[in-house]
Amino acid sequence: MQILAGALAIVVVICVCLLLFFRSLADERARAAEAEVRRLKALLEDVKEVAWTNRDIAPELATIVIDTIRVAERSHRPELPD
């Protein structure tokens, strides 16, 4: 009976360790995804700034780039409840 209880305790410890390990992997992936989102948002801001500061070179293209980014940002922004 003691062997069975010891084996059960070992299995429980292994399960808890595995659960914590996979949870930490999920947390790390979430942090990496958030960092990537921040990087891409900064890149979009840079593209908008470049298009705006160089609009005299190609005004039609600058307008298209800025408007396309703004429309995409608005369409992906969640609506706040009233």
Number of C-alpha atoms within 10 A of each C-alpha: 6 7 8 9 10 11 12 12 12 12 12 12 12 12 12 11 12 12 12 12 12 11 12 12 12 12 12 12 12 12 12 12 12 12 12 12 12 12 12 12 13 12 12 16 14 12 16 20 14 14 20 16 11 13 14 11 10 11 13 10 14 21 15 12 16 18 13 12 15 13 10 10 13 10 9 8 8 8 8 5 4 3
